[in-house]
Amino acid sequence: MQLDWPGCHCSLSIQGGSPGARQNQEWDKKIMEEQSYSLRYRSSRMEVWRWYWRAWRSKYWWWNLLIAAAVTLETLASSGERFGFAVCLLRFAWIAPMVIVLMAAWPQIAFKSQERVLEVGPEGWSSRIAKKYGSRTWKAVASVQSNDEVISIVSASGNALLIPMRAFQSQSAREAFLLDIRRWHEA
């Protein structure tokens, strides 16, 4: 059975035939296991920026500072000069903003504006943008997050797949998708 939501660029595919008895729990379980989603959408740079900014404020800021501290110590050590706390602090004061800007710029540099085709099912997700392809199993996904703008599927490496509201025909279609991917992720 194929259920399409016209105009939303997504569809729900349930494969298999009817068991005759809707109350059959094994059949219901089989339907849930075979369910999959196919979404087509484009992301925007602003969505990527907003997601990065929220993620940076909540958890990535300390990584940036740790990288800046490592770069600071490495540059001081490789210079061969003796250095004290004040020199280290001054060097860190100009390296930290550079690291923060470069780390924030990377998602914008790597941004792909072409249409994404995203397939999501009980085993994980696969995505294609132009000739680039990627996939992850649910075990390789660290978290599934949602806010008013996007659903984000965040991998253990910190990379995120952002699925905007416009990828869905309605709020109820988005909520059904979110429920399913959270269930698959937690399984």
GIHUTA-V789631 format. One record per pair of residues at least 24 apart in sequence whose C-alpha atoms are under 7 Angstrom apart, sorted by the first residue. I is the first residue (numbers start at 1). J is the second residue. D is the distance in Angstrom with one decimal. If there is no record, write none. Layout:
# GIHUTA-V789631
i=I j=J d=D
i=I j=J d=D
This chain:
# GIHUTA-V789631
i=5 j=169 d=6.2
i=7 j=169 d=6.6
i=8 j=166 d=7.0
i=8 j=167 d=5.8
i=8 j=168 d=4.9
i=8 j=169 d=4.3
i=9 j=39 d=5.8
i=9 j=40 d=5.0
i=9 j=41 d=6.8
i=9 j=167 d=6.2
i=9 j=168 d=7.0
i=10 j=37 d=7.0
i=10 j=38 d=5.4
i=10 j=39 d=4.2
i=10 j=40 d=6.2
i=10 j=167 d=6.7
i=10 j=168 d=6.3
i=11 j=37 d=5.8
i=11 j=38 d=5.4
i=11 j=39 d=6.7
i=12 j=36 d=5.9
i=12 j=37 d=4.8
i=12 j=38 d=6.7
i=13 j=37 d=6.4
i=33 j=122 d=6.0
i=35 j=121 d=6.3
i=36 j=120 d=5.6
i=36 j=121 d=4.3
i=37 j=119 d=5.7
i=37 j=120 d=5.0
i=37 j=121 d=6.3
i=38 j=118 d=5.7
i=38 j=119 d=4.6
i=38 j=120 d=6.5
i=39 j=117 d=5.8
i=39 j=118 d=5.0
i=39 j=119 d=6.5
i=39 j=167 d=6.5
i=40 j=115 d=6.6
i=40 j=116 d=5.6
i=40 j=117 d=4.7
i=40 j=118 d=6.3
i=40 j=167 d=6.6
i=41 j=115 d=5.4
i=41 j=116 d=5.4
i=41 j=117 d=6.9
i=41 j=167 d=5.5
i=42 j=113 d=6.2
i=42 j=114 d=6.1
i=42 j=115 d=4.6
i=42 j=116 d=5.9
i=43 j=113 d=6.2
i=44 j=113 d=6.8
i=45 j=108 d=6.6
i=45 j=111 d=7.0
i=64 j=99 d=6.5
i=64 j=100 d=5.9
i=65 j=96 d=6.4
i=68 j=92 d=6.7
i=68 j=95 d=6.0
i=68 j=96 d=4.9
i=68 j=99 d=6.0
i=122 j=184 d=5.4
i=138 j=184 d=6.9
i=138 j=185 d=5.1
i=144 j=182 d=6.5
